[in-house]
């Protein structure tokens, strides 16, 4: 049994539902996040045959004769690491158009194949896309959390909980990759993350673009880790290197394509003209970030500034992971105006609901912590659902109509 198979994946029901009415389903996300395990688990019971393009023989065959390769496939097939054979997309499109049977192909990709320049066709109208993230905390405890629904309904109970304290910092350092979590010793998890980063750079990035300065990418990624949860500043990222800002911008895009970096766009409102329009930058996983920065739980506890940044990224990624299997699409932004009012995350559910989440590493919350959330409510007006300050404290309590202080543990706990 693989490490990924030890945990439930709440995206499984979405995959099953998509296969019932869509010819092609793409599961994409970072390497080692559990895509293959999920595809094989769902596909095994339905008679799918498995082919991996990490196998050199299979890859060479597909590249030599894409049409013939697809034509010879069994009735139902899993094609793993499809970004390595983008030549197949046109052949898959042709096969689907000839016989539009639901669930013909399950594709997995460790790069965002929709952004690969060599991609011949997007399979628009023929393919459903599922994003699989590393494990969410709610998957680690094997219970779907109701946090997102509570956020948009404003239903947080007034009660007390036990502080997570050091346990929260340990969760940040551990990250969410199944193979890393299978290692009980923190230093062994760190070793896995370092090897993982090296593999991604030397293999997946090299497949996406022929760049000469591959040794720059780990250093750039480490610099980005130190700036996680901050406004994206290409000048700061370029300053240690003898490379231009456009080159650094291209490298950041490559790291986004393999899901190591994730920009968070700004939230806009026609009512406010003084909003900052720069995206924020987040690492894809806090375990990766800690390994890049040489931090473990004990050293992170001593660095309050870095702890605050990584905690914000941790909350952002947990919410992104929960939203990926939520029934209603949820989009993510950040809010900041030129007067300094800000909200770490703005979530929009559908076209009519807006909620804000602010993150604090402290154990207390004051009225001042809601300043940005109140500005967001003014801008969103009737669309505003609630504003929450997540913190590592004991009490869940209201701070006026629609505003709440909520312990971080309620992100993944039922109570």
RAMOPE-V111935 format. One record per backbone hydrogen bond with DSSP energy under -0.5 kcal/mol. CO is the residue of the C=O (numbers start at 0). NH is the residue of the N-H. If there is no record, write none. Layout:
CO,NH
CO,NH
//
This chain:
2,5
3,6
7,9
8,11
10,14
11,15
12,16
13,17
14,18
15,19
16,19
17,20
17,21
21,102
22,103
22,104
23,127
24,26
24,106
25,27
25,129
26,108
27,131
29,32
33,37
34,38
35,39
36,40
37,41
38,42
39,43
40,44
42,45
42,47
43,46
48,77
50,79
51,54
53,55
54,58
55,59
56,60
57,61
58,62
59,63
60,64
64,68
65,69
66,70
67,71
69,72
75,48
76,78
76,105
77,50
77,79
78,107
79,52
80,83
81,84
82,85
84,87
85,88
85,119
86,90
87,91
88,92
89,93
90,94
91,95
92,96
93,97
94,98
98,100
100,103
103,76
104,24
104,106
105,78
106,26
107,81
108,28
110,112
111,114
112,115
115,118
122,125
122,126
125,23
127,25
129,27
129,131
130,132
135,139
136,140
137,142
138,7
138,141
145,149
146,150
147,151
148,152
149,153
149,154
153,155
154,156
156,158
158,395
163,166
164,167
164,168
165,169
166,170
167,171
168,172
169,173
170,174
175,134
176,180
177,181
179,182
181,183
184,187
184,188
185,189
186,190
187,191
188,192
189,193
190,194
191,195
192,196
193,197
194,198
195,199
196,200
197,201
198,202
198,203
199,204
200,205
202,206
203,207
204,208
208,210
211,213
212,215
212,216
213,216
213,217
214,218
215,219
216,220
217,221
218,222
219,223
220,224
221,225
222,226
223,226
224,227
226,229
229,280
232,236
233,237
234,238
237,240
237,242
240,242
243,247
244,248
245,249
246,250
247,251
248,252
249,253
250,254
251,255
252,256
253,257
254,259
254,260
255,258
256,111
259,283
261,281
262,264
263,279
264,333
268,271
273,337
278,231
279,263
280,228
280,229
281,261
284,288
285,289
286,290
287,291
288,292
289,293
289,294
290,293
295,299
296,300
297,301
298,301
298,302
299,302
301,303
302,306
303,307
304,308
305,309
306,310
307,311
308,312
309,313
310,314
311,315
312,316
313,317
314,318
315,319
316,320
317,321
318,322
319,323
321,324
322,325
328,349
330,347
332,345
333,266
334,342
335,275
336,339
340,336
342,334
344,346
344,356
345,332
346,348
346,354
347,330
347,349
348,351
348,352
352,348
353,384
353,385
354,346
355,387
356,344
357,389
361,391
365,368
366,369
367,370
369,373
370,374
371,375
372,376
373,377
374,378
375,379
376,380
379,382
380,383
382,353
385,355
386,403
387,357
387,389
388,405
389,359
390,392
390,407
393,160
394,396
395,158
396,404
399,398
399,402
401,386
402,398
403,388
403,405
404,396
405,390
406,409
407,410
408,411
408,412
//
